[in-house]
Amino acid sequence: MTVPATDPDLRIGDVAARVGVSTRTLRYYEELGLLGPSGRTAGGERRYRAQDVAVLERIIELKDLLGMNLDAIREILSSRARLEELRVEYAVHKDSATAAAKARRRAILEEALALQTSLVERMDVKLTRLAAYRAEAHADAERCAALLRD
């Protein structure tokens, strides 16, 4: 469930309830450097924004749906953050016709391609392993069905 961008800063309990995790999970993700609050109150309370909730949803998706461990998730989030930096930098040089700007755009695109390729390769490895596990379970189910027919 995505929090609308118009929501004010959210407290840790609000975020946990909306996404379906515990506040301890949020604190643990912060300890690991996966997700931190956008800010804190003068009293030190964590405050989260819609972007933080979106990152949390991505973490949960990668963990639960793709079965990735937290180290792999950290690497993916880091790659995604770098890709966003590259997008911003590319936009700065987009309209410049100088040789230096063209060279920088090319370097940005090469780095972005390498990051995207790496992300796809990681997903392909996971999907291949998942497909193999599914095929094994399917074959086992078929054996059970055949035994039931006999």
Secondary structure, 3 states (H helix, E strand, C coil): CCCCCCCCCEEHHHHHHHHCCCHHHHHHHHHHCCCCCCEECCCCCEEECHHHHHHHHHHHHHHHHCCCCHHHHHHHHHHHHHHHHHHHHHHHHCCCCCHHHHHHHHHHHHHHHHHHHHHHHHHHHHHHHHHHHHHHHHHHHHHHHHHHHC
